[in-house]
Amino acid sequence: MRPLHPIQVKIIYLFWMGNTSVYKIAKNLNEPESKVFYHIKELTKKGFLRRIEKDGKVIYELDKRNLKIEKNKDKIFIFWKLPDAELQL
């Protein structure tokens, strides 16, 4: 898997902080909504986010089954569990 794009790391952080709308994230990052949505879809494919349909709306949220985030003073640590298939050598 390729490293995360800097925008993807920021998106993960913003989801962790509670910003869950593409509009809010795009505004916070000063990026076009289309670019943010592209990265959200990529993060979903990689297993960092999950897509949920709720009351006719599509919601994205952190996939806590694969992801753990910790804050230590001025640093944020993102831990991701590799799928079992990628652990085979």
Secondary structure, DSSP 8 states (H G I E B T S, - for coil): -----HHHHHHHHHHHHT---HHHHHHHHT--HHHHHHHHHHHHHHTSEEEEEETTEEEEEE-TTTEEEEEETTEEEEEE---HHHH--
